[in-house]
């Protein structure tokens, strides 16, 4: 759970270092796909169960996508 907050911190630091947006989006996409894989590997019979870290990550990504698209 704390690992995802560390991820958020690292992405903020990377943005602060002004890495290219393309590289930052690639890193974020890879991390999101790894997260999705870990959620799906929990093998829930119905919907995947999201915990607080999952929701925080999805909220952050949604905020960035909306800001980028708008």
N, C-alpha and C positions, 0 to 999 in steps of 0.2 A: 504494500500500500504506500509506504513512504517512497518507494522507488519511483512511482509516477510523479510525486511531487518534486523529486530530484530531477526527473526529466523536464518538468515544467521550468524549474530553475535554470537548468542547462540551456534550454531553448531561449529563455529570456536573456541569458548572458551571451549566447551566440548572436542574438539580435543586437545586443548592445555593442558587440564587436564588429557589427556591420558586415557580417558574412553575406555573401550573395544570397538573394532571396531564393534563387533556384536551388542552391545547396541546402538552405534551411528547410525548404519545402520537401526536398528529397528525404532529409533526415527525419522530419516530422512524419512523412508518409510511411516510412519504414517502421518507425516506432508505433504508429497507429495500427499498422497491419500486424505487427507482433502482438500488440495488445488485443486486437480482435481474435487472433489465433489462440491466445491464452484464455480468453473468455469462452470461446467455443470448445476448447479442450476440456472444460469442466464437465462436459457431458450431461448437461441438464436435459431432462426428457421434454421439457416445454421450452419456454423462452430462457435465454441465458440470464442468470441472476447477476445484476450489476451491484457492485459495492460502492462505497463513497469515492474511492480513487477512480473508478470507472466513470462515474458521473462527473467528477471534476475534470477529467481528461476530455470527455465529450463536450462539456460546456466550454472549455477553453478552445477546443478545435472549432466548435460552432461559432464562437465569438470571432476567431481569426478569419474563418471563411466568409462570414457576413461582412466583416470589415474590408476584406480583400475584394469581395465581389461588389461592394457598394461604394 
